């Protein structure tokens, strides 16, 4: 795909929420090549097949780096085999460094091997940050597209988020985020929730990994009614979140062909009982 001819705002608005699963692996490689080119690197892409573990070779100030791109779903992880491929590619192409750019996270074993090999790893958080810096004026996805004209589609009368806890769950491996959604409109609506996201002030984007059993994640919400939502974050993900970081919750309304995005602000941290969130309502619509 020739990204010199692509309307980048439209492409990123559609593709970032699904971690580029709506484009082919080859088009995603082309996008990463364009991103790195715009960031100031000389970029040479290898063949799509038979690339010996490197999708591209980039150079800056005489330093050559082999790059492998992994367009994985959020539920998948980059593993040891992927790391070994890139380490081998560094030797084959006689490069100075090697790196992997992925749309997901890495296993602990993969991280250890990458560190020992001096291999640079970009996960989804790092990739999102680089995209923000290069294409979104340094803003996170939600702040950027809100500033680009979605304000006329605001709707502050549909749902309200009510405060609950963000607390340790299952032997400290997970943190459970619990909150309520109240339908404050005068009509019933059918919705489907996306897993919520924490956006830090450093524009790091942390997505919940799964829904908690027994809580609401989609269905009808009647006028004036509340539903309780529960999801899990890896505890390692949320280390370092702080006052002023935000929660983003997206609701799809298929019957209206609309999506509501609710933005919530972290205001207070309580010792000994997790994190308490007080939510400020900021709603706007995306039209499919």
Residue pairs with C-beta under 8 A, 6 or more apart in sequence:
1 23
1 26
1 27
1 30
1 31
2 30
3 11
3 30
3 31
3 34
4 34
8 135
9 145
9 148
11 31
12 131
12 135
12 136
12 141
13 145
13 286
14 22
15 22
15 23
16 128
16 131
16 141
17 141
17 194
17 250
19 71
19 73
19 74
19 103
19 104
19 124
20 28
20 31
20 71
20 103
21 71
21 73
21 103
23 31
23 71
25 69
25 71
26 48
28 69
28 71
28 103
29 45
29 48
29 55
29 56
29 69
30 45
32 55
32 56
32 67
32 69
32 101
33 43
33 45
33 55
33 56
35 130
35 131
35 134
35 135
36 43
36 56
36 58
36 67
37 43
38 134
38 135
39 130
39 133
39 134
40 60
41 58
41 59
41 60
42 58
42 59
42 60
43 56
43 57
43 58
44 56
44 57
44 58
44 59
45 55
45 56
46 52
46 54
46 55
46 56
46 57
51 89
52 88
52 89
52 92
52 93
53 66
53 68
53 85
53 86
53 88
53 89
53 92
54 66
54 67
54 68
54 86
54 89
54 90
54 92
54 93
54 95
54 98
55 67
55 68
55 69
56 66
56 67
56 69
57 64
57 65
57 66
57 67
57 93
57 95
58 64
58 65
58 67
59 65
63 96
63 97
64 93
64 94
64 95
64 96
64 97
65 95
65 96
65 97
65 98
65 99
65 120
66 86
66 89
66 90
66 93
66 95
66 97
66 98
66 99
67 98
67 99
67 100
67 101
68 82
68 85
68 86
68 89
68 98
68 99
68 100
68 101
69 100
69 101
69 102
70 78
70 82
70 100
70 101
70 102
70 103
70 104
71 102
71 103
72 78
72 102
72 103
72 104
73 103
73 104
74 103
74 104
74 124
74 207
74 209
75 104
75 209
76 104
77 104
77 105
77 106
77 107
77 110
78 100
78 102
78 104
78 105
78 106
78 107
78 110
78 121
79 106
79 107
79 109
79 110
80 107
80 109
80 110
80 113
82 100
82 110
83 100
83 110
83 113
83 114
83 117
83 119
84 113
86 98
86 99
86 100
86 119
87 98
87 113
87 117
87 119
89 95
89 98
90 97
90 98
90 119
97 118
97 119
97 120
98 117
98 118
98 119
98 120
99 119
99 120
99 121
99 122
100 114
100 119
100 120
100 121
100 122
101 122
101 127
102 121
102 122
102 123
102 124
102 127
103 124
103 127
104 123
104 124
105 123
105 124
106 114
106 121
106 123
110 121
111 121
113 119
114 120
114 121
122 130
124 205
124 207
125 204
125 205
125 206
128 140
128 141
128 203
128 204
128 205
129 202
129 203
129 204
129 205
132 138
132 139
132 140
132 141
132 144
132 203
136 144
137 144
138 203
139 147
139 203
140 199
140 203
140 205
141 205
142 199
142 248
142 261
142 263
146 284
150 284
150 285
150 286
151 284
153 284
153 285
153 286
153 287
154 283
154 284
154 285
155 260
155 283
155 284
155 285
156 281
156 282
156 283
157 184
157 185
158 183
158 184
158 185
158 189
158 260
158 283
159 181
159 182
159 183
159 184
159 185
159 221
159 251
159 260
159 262
159 283
160 181
160 182
160 184
160 281
161 179
161 180
161 181
161 182
161 249
161 262
161 264
161 279
161 281
162 179
162 180
162 181
162 182
162 226
162 279
163 179
163 276
163 277
163 278
163 279
164 177
164 178
164 179
164 180
164 228
164 277
165 176
165 178
165 273
165 274
165 275
165 276
165 277
166 175
166 176
166 177
166 178
166 238
166 274
166 275
166 276
166 277
167 175
167 176
167 178
167 273
167 274
167 275
168 174
168 175
168 176
168 235
168 274
169 175
169 176
169 232
172 235
173 234
173 235
174 209
174 232
174 233
174 234
174 235
175 232
175 233
175 234
175 235
175 238
175 274
175 275
176 212
176 230
176 231
176 232
176 233
177 196
177 208
177 230
177 231
177 232
177 233
177 247
177 277
178 212
178 215
178 228
178 229
178 230
179 228
179 229
179 264
179 277
179 279
180 226
180 227
180 228
180 229
181 216
181 221
181 226
181 227
181 229
181 249
181 251
181 262
182 224
182 225
182 226
183 189
183 221
183 222
183 223
183 224
183 225
183 226
184 224
185 223
186 223
187 223
188 220
188 221
188 222
188 223
189 220
189 221
189 253
189 255
189 256
190 219
190 220
190 253
190 254
190 255
191 218
191 219
191 220
191 221
191 251
191 252
191 253
191 260
192 217
192 218
192 251
192 252
192 254
193 216
193 217
193 218
193 229
193 249
193 250
193 251
193 252
194 249
194 250
194 251
194 252
195 207
195 208
195 209
195 210
195 211
195 231
196 207
196 208
196 229
196 231
196 247
196 248
196 249
196 250
197 205
197 206
197 207
197 208
197 247
197 248
198 205
198 206
198 207
198 233
198 237
198 238
198 241
198 245
198 246
198 247
198 248
199 205
199 206
199 245
199 246
199 247
199 248
200 206
200 240
200 241
200 242
200 245
201 242
201 244
201 245
206 233
206 237
206 238
206 241
208 231
208 232
208 233
209 231
209 232
209 233
209 234
210 231
210 232
211 217
211 230
211 231
211 232
212 230
212 231
212 232
214 230
215 228
215 229
215 230
215 231
216 227
216 228
216 229
217 229
217 231
219 227
221 227
229 249
241 266
241 275
242 266
242 269
243 266
243 267
243 268
243 269
244 265
244 266
244 267
245 265
245 266
246 263
246 264
246 265
246 266
247 263
247 264
247 265
247 266
247 277
247 279
248 261
248 262
248 263
248 264
249 261
249 262
249 264
250 259
250 260
250 261
250 262
251 259
251 260
251 261
251 262
252 258
252 259
253 259
253 260
257 287
257 288
258 285
258 286
258 287
258 288
259 285
259 286
259 288
260 283
260 284
260 285
261 283
261 284
261 285
261 286
262 279
262 281
262 282
262 283
263 280
263 282
263 283
264 277
264 279
264 280
265 277
265 278
265 279
265 280
266 275
266 277
267 276
267 277
267 278
268 275
268 276
268 277
268 278
269 275
269 276
270 276
